[in-house]
Amino acid sequence: MKVAKVNGSVKNLSLQICTCISLALMLSLIGAKIVYALSPDSQTSAQVQKTPQQKQIQTNTLIVGSEQDFPPFATGMTDETAGGFTVELWKAVATEAGLNYHIRVLPFTELLQEFKTGKIDVLINLNITDEAQAYADFSVPHAIFKGGIFVRKNESSVNSESDLNGKSIIMIKDDVETSYARSRGWDKQLVLVNNAEEGMRLLASGKHDAMLVNKVVGLQSLASNGITNIKALKVNAGFTQKFAFAVHDGESDLLSKINEAFAITKANKTYDSIYEKWFGIYTEKEIGLRDLLKYIIPIVLLFTSVLAYSLFLRRTERKQTELLLRSRQQQLNYVLEASGLGFWDWHIPSGEVERNHIWAEMLGYTYEEIKQTINQWSDFVHPDDVPIAWKSINDAIEGRTSVHELVYRMRTKRGDYKWILDRAKVVERDAEGKAVRMIGSHRDYTERKNLELELTRQAHLDYLTGLSNRRHFMEQAEIELSRAIRYNTQLSVLMLDIDFFKNVNDTYGHQVGDAVLQALSKVCQETLRQVDIAGRIGGEEFAILLPEAEVKEALEVAERLRETVAKTKVDIPVGLPIQFTVSIGVAAVNNKNVNIDTLLNQADKALYKAKETGRNKVCVD
């Protein structure tokens, strides 16, 4: 980064140093978590009739498995003392989903065995692996952590994962890191233990060279057992653990309900508060004031010394000032690099912007490849995000807000986009109050944003079919009905039900039943228009919104769907493929039905009329 020139006056020197100190503090202390609402406000959603399977989920008590004493994920040794991050998160999710449950606390191996034999319905902290996916379906991950490398503080021969070749490595039995270590060819170097505490005590006693374990679990084990002669390397191990709620393979309705409730806890910040409570002290954060003091205090002391010295030696003032600023610049660079922040300093009247190399490298460029202008930034921002980004910056410049803080997309050198968390503040104004200088930072927000987007998708879609779930369908139906009434346009609704679906499940099993549901979903997606909205209402019942479609057009669409479904074949494990049919009810908006419940009830009556008159038919109310 370039160093600005300064004049020889002591006053200007003081202003420069104070600005630098304010910058360092600002970059470390500005921070408010950006939380995006993951789903529309659910409080006004229409109340709908629950399916038998949903009623059964609510009335039956789920047996929920939590591991014995695996802090901070799970604490306690008995059912009554169950606690920890996943226990608190499950309670919040179950409350949102309306699920009844009993928590069973057992050693992990026993939990897994009871889950596989069907005695336990849900595991609340199972690592997502290829092996586990063979017998369980997983929710969106609720915690993702890197592997940690732990060594004794006096150990100098291990500084990264590559240094572990030929070393004696402690690992927990049957954990994901064990498989990872074996894939690296370290089988003969492994020393297996039962838990993190046992491994840490073994390493602390002077035996073996390192321990590989989930970084948070390792740090918590050190803290809770008072072990002080072991440290975690700053570099991470090459494996990642993704923990999630797990249900039995095929429990798609239960999993969809869990995912939807989990998304609500994200939206109302319950998840954030629970996460901060249990993991806040272990996760990496921005550099705090205590960390900055070791940089700021030397700067202040050096400034004082130079100021006193300059009173006696005016002739050397310029030289001393430039030397000080170079030192300040180095200290600031250390702070920025340690926090992984891209830095920018915008002189607003000229449009010139100074940036550090991290700003450029975050987008795949070298420092030399970027232009030091404000237009360079706007060229990189996604076209859809430019207006809102400029508005946020101008609000801070005009004094309407104290800080510019926004997450938006920026194009990388490869042509794809990264999500960037941009924070900035005006640090200098002229005599008239006009902004002269603005300083800010960039942080790569892509991983977290993608997780938030996935949570939003899971909250809106039915897990098995990929269509809208009941809640999201009803929200869309309210929107479409309001639009039809406002603009005096047509809106039709189809209600579909698979004929004799219970016989399919009873004869061929739920796996084939799921395949039939997916086949119907595929037909809907291939047959309908882009503006049409299909959703799974529950069980084998589906609904479709047809905006701007009259009854005649709706009947044609319904008949086309019915014919296509009747020709669709579904493979089964043994024997020839099977075929199935649907009955369809049609209703449309008229002067008598002005709410979505009435419209759906009319389509439902038409559906039952189709079933009562022989099935595999289309009827209109």
C-alpha angles and dihedrals in degrees: 000000000000119000116229116234118244133197125241100260120116090220093059090045090056092049092050094050094046090050090052092050091048089050093053092048092045094052092051101039103038105094139131120160116249108225118181120204104250098200139016119273105289097193094087097043115126117261110244136189113266121232120242090255091052090048090051091051089054098043098042119075113239118218105226120196123218124179121246115255103338099145136226089015095047132005133184134054100233138048090254095052097046112141143135137099099307094043093053092044092049091051090053093047093046090051091053091046095045093236124160114217148160120214116226117196117204139142110285096251091053092046091053092048093050090047092052091049092049098249091116121050102193135025110202099198113034122147113237107241135151089251093052092047088064091070106019142048116222136216122223106295113270096193131023120187137173123232117260132220112214124192137163113275092242092052111111102165096072115063102140142010092271089064091063094079107116093007127122106251127196117213139166116257118259093359123138091252089060091061090045092052091050090051086058091055096251097127095121092047096056125110108190123211135178099242145355095266093055091049095047093049090049091051092044091054090064098259123131127356110261146351126227114205142133102297097229093046090050094049091047091049091053092049098045094047097043094239108161107167096071128080136188115236115240090234116076129231118254098255130082128203119213112193122197144155111276129205131179117285108271098025091121098151093052092046092049090051091050093048092049093050091045089055090052091054087053092050096049093044094243089123092051094052093048091046092049091048095055105026105023095099093047103045122086113264137181114283110277133216093267091056091047095051092074087060100036099046094056088048092052092045091047091049091052092049093049092047092052092044092050091059089065100034109041093161092064097044097105094049093048093047094053090048090052093050091051089053091048091050091053092049091049091049090053090053093048095046092047090055095043092235128154108222131210132180115191123198096203102200094053098033091229118142128193116207136178126237093258090063089057097040091052086068095040097260133118119239090251092055097062127078118233094231136105090238089063088063096047090048089059097047116097108260092237091054099046097087096049092043092053091046092054092048094046091049088059093044092050092046097246088123129023096222137029107225123163143142114223141147127270127189117242127213089261091059098250125110133249127199110239128195104215120193124176145157137197106248100176135038131176127240090278093052096253115146113254104168134026126185126194149157138228125215125186103246097170100111095049094043092051090052090051091049091049090051089052091050092048091049091055103040135069106244096224104040104027090231124121113289120235096266095049092043091055091050090051091045091056090051094049093046091051090049092049092050094044095050097030093239132144126266126182132186131206123201114199130190127181110239116241092353092156089061090055091054093044094047103038105017135250093288091064089042089057090049089054091052090049091048091054090048090053092051090051093049093048096043104041130077122255091252093053117097123215125188140176106237095187141309108347095341122108134179131202130198116211109192116207092007122131123214092265092054091044091053090052091051091047093050091048090052092047093051094046092049092050090057094047117108126206121202119231128198094252127023137009122331116273130227131211140189138216136216116218133200122199130203135164138199114269137155092281100055114057100155132061095239091059092048093050092046090054091051089047092053089051089050092055090047088057091050095047092051097054108295126246087078142117118228133176127214 
